Amino acid sequence: MNHITETPLSTLDAIFTRRSVRTYQHRKIDDGTVRALLDAAVQAPTAVHMEPWAFVIVQDDTLLRRLSDAAKASWINEAKQYEALHVPHLGRGFAARVADPAFSLFYDAGTLIVICAKPLGPFVDADCWLAAENLMLAACALGLGTCCIGSVVPVLRTPEMKTALSIPTEIMPVAPVIVGVPAGAATEVPRKEPHILSWKK
């Protein structure tokens, strides 16, 4: 596990070059890099300075496979409910991949970081997602790829999986982010122009 070094990216460079990466070299990132990403995450804005986040890092291949398989089974069971969540260019292809026993929801990334919320007020979910964005931008600056894997959230919140991951009952998983070394260039997805509802001067 080689230590990752930062590349000279400005903040705007990181924002505009970050992509959701779905192909990874199967290798774990080192402890120092994980801690650097967590340090970046906790610099995020936080309502009333509550800092409600807590982190779970999963690098055990067996546990990653167990979590992926459980989430795929859940997705298949509730496919109609989730169908609308998947955009047309991913929808059918994603369903087929989920049905493939060899497919991992973590795209072979060796590290999953789950940002969890302590029960400290009404804004904890927002705080955790702000931390997730900080983490992803920091990873981009380090030359790493990331992707939010929202489809595993329901399984992460089950008593069985919380026990397996040593997550206390009162703490809720919010933002699962895979991190790793990309196996190739990420697909660039165009963005729409900002939809401005009003601009009052």
ZADO-1210 file (C-alpha; in nm, 4 decimals, padded with zeros to 6 digits):
<atoms>
<atom x="00.0000" y="00.0000" z="00.0000" code="MET" pos="1"/>
<atom x="00.1912" y="00.2979" z="-00.1288" code="ASN" pos="2"/>
<atom x="00.1348" y="00.6381" z="00.0248" code="HIS" pos="3"/>
<atom x="-00.0515" y="00.8744" z="-00.2080" code="ILE" pos="4"/>
<atom x="00.0869" y="01.2224" z="-00.2637" code="THR" pos="5"/>
<atom x="-00.1106" y="01.5338" z="-00.3448" code="GLU" pos="6"/>
<atom x="-00.1203" y="01.6691" z="-00.6981" code="THR" pos="7"/>
<atom x="-00.1171" y="02.0468" z="-00.7566" code="PRO" pos="8"/>
<atom x="-00.4896" y="02.1112" z="-00.8034" code="LEU" pos="9"/>
<atom x="-00.6643" y="02.4337" z="-00.7172" code="SER" pos="10"/>
<atom x="-01.0003" y="02.4101" z="-00.5423" code="THR" pos="11"/>
<atom x="-01.1787" y="02.4807" z="-00.8704" code="LEU" pos="12"/>
<atom x="-00.9640" y="02.2220" z="-01.0486" code="ASP" pos="13"/>
<atom x="-01.0731" y="01.9600" z="-00.7957" code="ALA" pos="14"/>
<atom x="-01.4390" y="02.0601" z="-00.8250" code="ILE" pos="15"/>
<atom x="-01.4399" y="02.0460" z="-01.2033" code="PHE" pos="16"/>
<atom x="-01.2297" y="01.7311" z="-01.2430" code="THR" pos="17"/>
<atom x="-01.3905" y="01.5159" z="-00.9715" code="ARG" pos="18"/>
<atom x="-01.5926" y="01.2329" z="-01.1216" code="ARG" pos="19"/>
<atom x="-01.7766" y="00.9304" z="-00.9879" code="SER" pos="20"/>
<atom x="-01.5275" y="00.6518" z="-01.0560" code="VAL" pos="21"/>
<atom x="-01.6643" y="00.3021" z="-01.1183" code="ARG" pos="22"/>
<atom x="-01.3491" y="00.1081" z="-01.2133" code="THR" pos="23"/>
<atom x="-01.0681" y="00.0599" z="-00.9606" code="TYR" pos="24"/>
<atom x="-00.7417" y="-00.1179" z="-00.9170" code="GLN" pos="25"/>
<atom x="-00.8045" y="-00.3672" z="-00.6401" code="HIS" pos="26"/>
<atom x="-00.5770" y="-00.2195" z="-00.3760" code="ARG" pos="27"/>
<atom x="-00.6336" y="-00.0590" z="-00.0402" code="LYS" pos="28"/>
<atom x="-00.5263" y="00.2964" z="00.0332" code="ILE" pos="29"/>
<atom x="-00.2823" y="00.3310" z="00.3200" code="ASP" pos="30"/>
<atom x="-00.3694" y="00.4406" z="00.6729" code="ASP" pos="31"/>
<atom x="-00.2040" y="00.7806" z="00.6380" code="GLY" pos="32"/>
<atom x="-00.4092" y="00.8634" z="00.3303" code="THR" pos="33"/>
<atom x="-00.7315" y="00.7525" z="00.4997" code="VAL" pos="34"/>
<atom x="-00.6541" y="00.9800" z="00.7938" code="ARG" pos="35"/>
<atom x="-00.5748" y="01.2695" z="00.5596" code="ALA" pos="36"/>
<atom x="-00.9155" y="01.2244" z="00.3934" code="LEU" pos="37"/>
<atom x="-01.0902" y="01.2158" z="00.7305" code="LEU" pos="38"/>
<atom x="-00.9039" y="01.5302" z="00.8366" code="ASP" pos="39"/>
<atom x="-01.0354" y="01.7008" z="00.5232" code="ALA" pos="40"/>
<atom x="-01.3874" y="01.5708" z="00.5852" code="ALA" pos="41"/>
<atom x="-01.4124" y="01.7214" z="00.9333" code="VAL" pos="42"/>
<atom x="-01.3244" y="02.0666" z="00.8027" code="GLN" pos="43"/>
<atom x="-01.6722" y="02.0810" z="00.6461" code="ALA" pos="44"/>
<atom x="-01.9323" y="02.3321" z="00.7615" code="PRO" pos="45"/>
<atom x="-02.1445" y="02.2026" z="01.0483" code="THR" pos="46"/>
<atom x="-02.4672" y="02.3393" z="01.1938" code="ALA" pos="47"/>
<atom x="-02.4215" y="02.4984" z="01.5367" code="VAL" pos="48"/>
<atom x="-02.0688" y="02.3531" z="01.5328" code="HIS" pos="49"/>
<atom x="-02.2101" y="02.0144" z="01.6358" code="MET" pos="50"/>
<atom x="-01.9651" y="01.8079" z="01.4263" code="GLU" pos="51"/>
<atom x="-02.2043" y="01.5107" z="01.4364" code="PRO" pos="52"/>
<atom x="-02.0002" y="01.2825" z="01.2134" code="TRP" pos="53"/>
<atom x="-01.8410" y="00.9499" z="01.2955" code="ALA" pos="54"/>
<atom x="-01.6577" y="00.7264" z="01.0489" code="PHE" pos="55"/>
<atom x="-01.6397" y="00.3584" z="00.9663" code="VAL" pos="56"/>
<atom x="-01.3588" y="00.2398" z="00.7397" code="ILE" pos="57"/>
<atom x="-01.4000" y="-00.1004" z="00.5756" code="VAL" pos="58"/>
<atom x="-01.1015" y="-00.2555" z="00.3963" code="GLN" pos="59"/>
<atom x="-01.1700" y="-00.6203" z="00.4728" code="ASP" pos="60"/>
<atom x="-01.2487" y="-00.7971" z="00.1427" code="ASP" pos="61"/>
<atom x="-01.4820" y="-01.0511" z="00.3029" code="THR" pos="62"/>
<atom x="-01.6834" y="-00.7821" z="00.4780" code="LEU" pos="63"/>
<atom x="-01.7003" y="-00.5676" z="00.1631" code="LEU" pos="64"/>
<atom x="-01.8306" y="-00.8671" z="-00.0309" code="ARG" pos="65"/>
<atom x="-02.0855" y="-00.9467" z="00.2401" code="ARG" pos="66"/>
<atom x="-02.2112" y="-00.5882" z="00.2406" code="LEU" pos="67"/>
<atom x="-02.2276" y="-00.5741" z="-00.1399" code="SER" pos="68"/>
<atom x="-02.4143" y="-00.9051" z="-00.1642" code="ASP" pos="69"/>
<atom x="-02.6662" y="-00.8018" z="00.1021" code="ALA" pos="70"/>
<atom x="-02.7275" y="-00.4669" z="-00.0677" code="ALA" pos="71"/>
<atom x="-02.7706" y="-00.6322" z="-00.4094" code="LYS" pos="72"/>
<atom x="-03.0251" y="-00.8756" z="-00.2663" code="ALA" pos="73"/>
<atom x="-03.2144" y="-00.5865" z="-00.1094" code="SER" pos="74"/>
<atom x="-03.2058" y="-00.3904" z="-00.4358" code="TRP" pos="75"/>
<atom x="-03.3385" y="-00.6873" z="-00.6353" code="ILE" pos="76"/>
<atom x="-03.6218" y="-00.7364" z="-00.3855" code="ASN" pos="77"/>
<atom x="-03.7253" y="-00.3727" z="-00.4152" code="GLU" pos="78"/>
<atom x="-03.6238" y="-00.3097" z="-00.7763" code="ALA" pos="79"/>
<atom x="-03.9493" y="-00.1464" z="-00.8793" code="LYS" pos="80"/>
<atom x="-03.9286" y="00.1006" z="-00.5920" code="GLN" pos="81"/>
<atom x="-03.5703" y="00.1931" z="-00.6807" code="TYR" pos="82"/>
<atom x="-03.6111" y="00.1880" z="-01.0594" code="GLU" pos="83"/>
<atom x="-03.6889" y="00.5599" z="-01.0826" code="ALA" pos="84"/>
<atom x="-03.3705" y="00.6440" z="-00.8929" code="LEU" pos="85"/>
<atom x="-03.1484" y="00.5199" z="-01.1744" code="HIS" pos="86"/>
<atom x="-03.1108" y="00.7474" z="-01.4729" code="VAL" pos="87"/>
<atom x="-03.1932" y="00.5986" z="-01.8167" code="PRO" pos="88"/>
<atom x="-02.8318" y="00.5383" z="-01.9261" code="HIS" pos="89"/>
<atom x="-02.7665" y="00.3323" z="-01.6114" code="LEU" pos="90"/>
<atom x="-03.1071" y="00.1770" z="-01.5330" code="GLY" pos="91"/>
<atom x="-03.1295" y="-00.1526" z="-01.7208" code="ARG" pos="92"/>
<atom x="-02.7547" y="-00.2066" z="-01.7257" code="GLY" pos="93"/>
<atom x="-02.7334" y="-00.1544" z="-01.3517" code="PHE" pos="94"/>
<atom x="-03.0166" y="-00.4015" z="-01.2875" code="ALA" pos="95"/>
<atom x="-02.8363" y="-00.6644" z="-01.4941" code="ALA" pos="96"/>
<atom x="-02.5091" y="-00.6057" z="-01.3113" code="ARG" pos="97"/>
<atom x="-02.6783" y="-00.6293" z="-00.9714" code="VAL" pos="98"/>
<atom x="-02.8130" y="-00.9690" z="-01.0742" code="ALA" pos="99"/>
<atom x="-02.4587" y="-01.0873" z="-01.1577" code="ASP" pos="100"/>
<atom x="-02.3121" y="-01.2712" z="-00.8550" code="PRO" pos="101"/>
<atom x="-01.9607" y="-01.1569" z="-00.9510" code="ALA" pos="102"/>
<atom x="-02.0495" y="-00.7873" z="-00.9578" code="PHE" pos="103"/>
<atom x="-01.9485" y="-00.5747" z="-00.6580" code="SER" pos="104"/>
<atom x="-02.1415" y="-00.2602" z="-00.5734" code="LEU" pos="105"/>
<atom x="-01.8032" y="-00.1206" z="-00.4694" code="PHE" pos="106"/>
<atom x="-01.6518" y="-00.1713" z="-00.8163" code="TYR" pos="107"/>
<atom x="-01.3525" y="-00.3546" z="-00.6624" code="ASP" pos="108"/>
<atom x="-01.2385" y="-00.0466" z="-00.4697" code="ALA" pos="109"/>
<atom x="-01.0447" y="-00.1641" z="-00.1649" code="GLY" pos="110"/>
<atom x="-01.1693" y="00.1015" z="00.0759" code="THR" pos="111"/>
<atom x="-01.5179" y="00.2049" z="00.1859" code="LEU" pos="112"/>
<atom x="-01.5610" y="00.5041" z="00.4168" code="ILE" pos="113"/>
<atom x="-01.9038" y="00.5349" z="00.5755" code="VAL" pos="114"/>
<atom x="-01.9852" y="00.8748" z="00.7221" code="ILE" pos="115"/>
<atom x="-02.2326" y="00.8303" z="01.0049" code="CYS" pos="116"/>
<atom x="-02.4421" y="01.0778" z="01.2034" code="ALA" pos="117"/>
<atom x="-02.4699" y="01.1088" z="01.5777" code="LYS" pos="118"/>
<atom x="-02.8209" y="01.2110" z="01.6983" code="PRO" pos="119"/>
<atom x="-02.7328" y="01.5746" z="01.7665" code="LEU" pos="120"/>
<atom x="-03.0065" y="01.7693" z="01.5896" code="GLY" pos="121"/>
<atom x="-03.2075" y="01.8136" z="01.2694" code="PRO" pos="122"/>
<atom x="-02.9143" y="01.8980" z="01.0410" code="PHE" pos="123"/>
<atom x="-02.6860" y="01.6001" z="01.0949" code="VAL" pos="124"/>
<atom x="-02.7543" y="01.4387" z="00.7571" code="ASP" pos="125"/>
<atom x="-02.6655" y="01.7626" z="00.5786" code="ALA" pos="126"/>
<atom x="-02.3472" y="01.7914" z="00.7838" code="ASP" pos="127"/>
<atom x="-02.2446" y="01.4379" z="00.6875" code="CYS" pos="128"/>
<atom x="-02.2982" y="01.5037" z="00.3173" code="TRP" pos="129"/>
<atom x="-02.0938" y="01.8225" z="00.3428" code="LEU" pos="130"/>
<atom x="-01.8172" y="01.6144" z="00.5004" code="ALA" pos="131"/>
<atom x="-01.8521" y="01.3621" z="00.2179" code="ALA" pos="132"/>
<atom x="-01.7987" y="01.6314" z="-00.0446" code="GLU" pos="133"/>
<atom x="-01.4867" y="01.7538" z="00.1367" code="ASN" pos="134"/>
<atom x="-01.3568" y="01.3980" z="00.1450" code="LEU" pos="135"/>
<atom x="-01.4230" y="01.3434" z="-00.2257" code="MET" pos="136"/>
<atom x="-01.2558" y="01.6692" z="-00.3293" code="LEU" pos="137"/>
<atom x="-00.9536" y="01.5877" z="-00.1123" code="ALA" pos="138"/>
<atom x="-00.9348" y="01.2425" z="-00.2713" code="ALA" pos="139"/>
<atom x="-00.9441" y="01.4015" z="-00.6162" code="CYS" pos="140"/>
<atom x="-00.6530" y="01.6281" z="-00.5179" code="ALA" pos="141"/>
<atom x="-00.4620" y="01.3142" z="-00.4142" code="LEU" pos="142"/>
<atom x="-00.5221" y="01.1507" z="-00.7508" code="GLY" pos="143"/>
<atom x="-00.7768" y="00.9058" z="-00.6089" code="LEU" pos="144"/>
<atom x="-01.1226" y="00.8164" z="-00.7318" code="GLY" pos="145"/>
<atom x="-01.4421" y="00.8150" z="-00.5267" code="THR" pos="146"/>
<atom x="-01.8082" y="00.7283" z="-00.5689" code="CYS" pos="147"/>
<atom x="-02.1067" y="00.7570" z="-00.3361" code="CYS" pos="148"/>
<atom x="-02.2827" y="00.4211" z="-00.3090" code="ILE" pos="149"/>
<atom x="-02.6279" y="00.5188" z="-00.1850" code="GLY" pos="150"/>
<atom x="-02.7778" y="00.1784" z="-00.2633" code="SER" pos="151"/>
<atom x="-02.6010" y="00.0258" z="00.0392" code="VAL" pos="152"/>
<atom x="-02.7501" y="00.2672" z="00.2947" code="VAL" pos="153"/>
<atom x="-03.0577" y="00.0523" z="00.3818" code="PRO" pos="154"/>
<atom x="-02.8366" y="-00.2504" z="00.4522" code="VAL" pos="155"/>
<atom x="-02.5862" y="-00.0424" z="00.6496" code="LEU" pos="156"/>
<atom x="-02.8738" y="00.0606" z="00.8772" code="ARG" pos="157"/>
<atom x="-02.9850" y="-00.2938" z="00.9608" code="THR" pos="158"/>
<atom x="-02.9080" y="-00.4162" z="01.3153" code="PRO" pos="159"/>
<atom x="-02.7053" y="-00.7069" z="01.1753" code="GLU" pos="160"/>
<atom x="-02.4754" y="-00.4892" z="00.9652" code="MET" pos="161"/>
<atom x="-02.4424" y="-00.2211" z="01.2328" code="LYS" pos="162"/>
<atom x="-02.3253" y="-00.4947" z="01.4693" code="THR" pos="163"/>
<atom x="-02.0794" y="-00.6280" z="01.2109" code="ALA" pos="164"/>
<atom x="-01.9370" y="-00.2782" z="01.1625" code="LEU" pos="165"/>
<atom x="-01.9381" y="-00.1867" z="01.5346" code="SER" pos="166"/>
<atom x="-02.1825" y="00.1014" z="01.4792" code="ILE" pos="167"/>
<atom x="-02.3728" y="00.1891" z="01.7990" code="PRO" pos="168"/>
<atom x="-02.7516" y="00.1690" z="01.7822" code="THR" pos="169"/>
<atom x="-02.8057" y="00.5448" z="01.8091" code="GLU" pos="170"/>
<atom x="-02.5617" y="00.6312" z="01.5277" code="ILE" pos="171"/>
<atom x="-02.6964" y="00.6262" z="01.1717" code="MET" pos="172"/>
<atom x="-02.4969" y="00.5557" z="00.8528" code="PRO" pos="173"/>
<atom x="-02.5578" y="00.8392" z="00.6050" code="VAL" pos="174"/>
<atom x="-02.2942" y="00.8665" z="00.3315" code="ALA" pos="175"/>
<atom x="-02.1018" y="00.5604" z="00.2055" code="PRO" pos="176"/>
<atom x="-01.8088" y="00.6596" z="-00.0183" code="VAL" pos="177"/>
<atom x="-01.5704" y="00.4215" z="-00.1908" code="ILE" pos="178"/>
<atom x="-01.2138" y="00.5435" z="-00.2385" code="VAL" pos="179"/>
<atom x="-00.9363" y="00.3955" z="-00.4457" code="GLY" pos="180"/>
<atom x="-00.6926" y="00.4138" z="-00.7315" code="VAL" pos="181"/>
<atom x="-00.8843" y="00.4423" z="-01.0607" code="PRO" pos="182"/>
<atom x="-00.8257" y="00.1628" z="-01.3118" code="ALA" pos="183"/>
<atom x="-00.8818" y="00.4060" z="-01.5984" code="GLY" pos="184"/>
<atom x="-01.0144" y="00.7482" z="-01.6835" code="ALA" pos="185"/>
<atom x="-01.3600" y="00.8224" z="-01.5438" code="ALA" pos="186"/>
<atom x="-01.6412" y="00.8927" z="-01.7850" code="THR" pos="187"/>
<atom x="-01.7086" y="01.2623" z="-01.8161" code="GLU" pos="188"/>
<atom x="-02.0782" y="01.3331" z="-01.7717" code="VAL" pos="189"/>
<atom x="-02.1987" y="01.6737" z="-01.8949" code="PRO" pos="190"/>
<atom x="-02.3856" y="01.8938" z="-01.6516" code="ARG" pos="191"/>
<atom x="-02.6852" y="02.1101" z="-01.7283" code="LYS" pos="192"/>
<atom x="-02.6594" y="02.4843" z="-01.6909" code="GLU" pos="193"/>
<atom x="-02.7671" y="02.6087" z="-01.3453" code="PRO" pos="194"/>
<atom x="-03.1469" y="02.6348" z="-01.3283" code="HIS" pos="195"/>
<atom x="-03.2004" y="02.9784" z="-01.1750" code="ILE" pos="196"/>
<atom x="-03.5531" y="03.0244" z="-01.0473" code="LEU" pos="197"/>
<atom x="-03.5053" y="03.3910" z="-00.9704" code="SER" pos="198"/>
<atom x="-03.2344" y="03.6517" z="-00.9400" code="TRP" pos="199"/>
<atom x="-03.3599" y="03.9589" z="-00.7607" code="LYS" pos="200"/>
<atom x="-03.1341" y="04.2632" z="-00.7669" code="LYS" pos="201"/>
</atoms>
